[in-house]
């Protein structure tokens, strides 16, 4: 599967695009649409580069979600790519979401498991609460 505009729009809405490197609330150097690979303080990019990184980053998360979640529909896929984009594949794999979805992609507990990913440095971030709500709503739509 490939991410549709529903998933891409969630990512863009919550990541926003910054052309100068900044530290996200979790303390990770970030640039563009939430791109974190090899970002250093003082880095800058063009809008075109930010868009290309977004495309490449989404592609890598699509591969991960496609490899591990064979039993999901398109909305579920989009929601999982957005979540993975934000928390990373390692954190997704450690989450109860991972096992639960692989067993039963429609388990109602999944909504609660999305909400376990609302913290940065042990602090609840309201932006993450809203993003997880939007992702889980898409997942179950």
N, C-alpha and C positions, 0 to 999 in steps of 0.2 A: 504494500500500500504506500501511497504518497500522502503527505499532509495536504489537506484542502485549505481554502482561504479561512475557514472557521478556526482551524488550529493556528495558522500563521497570524491571523488577526489577534488572537489571544496573546501570542508571544510578543508581537509588536506593541500591543497596548500596554503590557506590563513591563516590558524591558525598556521601552523608549529607545531613541537613538542618540547617542552622545559621541561626537567626533574627537573628543579628547579623553584620554584614560582617566578613570576615577575609581575609587574604592567603593564597592557595593556594600550594603549593610553587613554582609558577612566578612568584610575585610579583604575581598578578592579584587585584584586589579581587573578592570572591565573596560571595554570600549565598543563602540558601535551598538548593535542590537543585543547587548548582553554577551558579547564574545569575550572569552577569558583565556584563550590559549596564547601563551607567550606575550602577554601584555605587560608592559613596564611603565612606571611613572613617567609622565611627559609624552607618551606616545600619542600620535594623532593619526587620523585616517580621513579619507574622503567619504562622501555619501556612497559612492559607487563601491568602495572597498567594504564599507559596513554592510551594504546589501549583499555583496558576494560572500562575506563571512556568514551572514545570516543563512543564505542558501546552503552553504557547505555545512554549517553546524546543524541545521535541520536535517540535512541528508544523513549525517552520521547518527543522529538520534533515531531517524526512521529505520535505519539498518538495525539498530539495537532493538527497537520495539518490534519490528518485523521478525527478528530472530527468536524472541522470547514469548511473544503474545500472538499465537496463531489463531486464537479463538475470539478475537474482538471485531466489532463492526467499525465503520469509518469514523463515527463520532467518538467512539472509545479510543481508537487509534490516535485521532487528533489530540484528544485530551491527554493521553499518555506521552505523546511527543512533546507537548507543551510542558508537562510536569518534568519530564526527563531533561528538557532544555534548561529548566530552572534549577533542579536539584542534582542533576548528573546521574549517569547510569549506576555508579557505585551505590549511591544513596537509595536509588529506586530498588536495586537488587536487595538491599538490606531491609527494605520496608515490608510490612505485612501485605501491602498492596501487591507486591510481586507474586507471592505464592497464592494469594487469594484469587487474583485474576486468572492465573494459570489453571487453577482448579475450576473456578466458576466465574466467568466474566460478568455475571449479573448478580453476584452476591451483594445484598444491600449494605453489608458492612464496608464495602469499598468507599462509600461516601465518607464515612468516619475516618478511614485510613488516609484519604486525601488530606484531611485536616490535621494530620500529624506532621505535615510539612509546612508549618506556618512560623517557624522560628529561625532567627539569625542570632548566633551567639547566645542561645538559650532565652532569647527575648521574643515574645509574640510580636509580629509585624502585621498591622492591619492591612497593608497592601497584599501580603501573602495570604491572609484570611480571605480577602476578596478574590484574589487570583485562584486559590484552591476551590472556592465556591463556584466560580465561573467554570473552571475545568471539570469539577465533578458534575455540575449541571449539564455540561456538554456531554460528558461521559454517559449520563443516564437519559439523554434525550433521544 
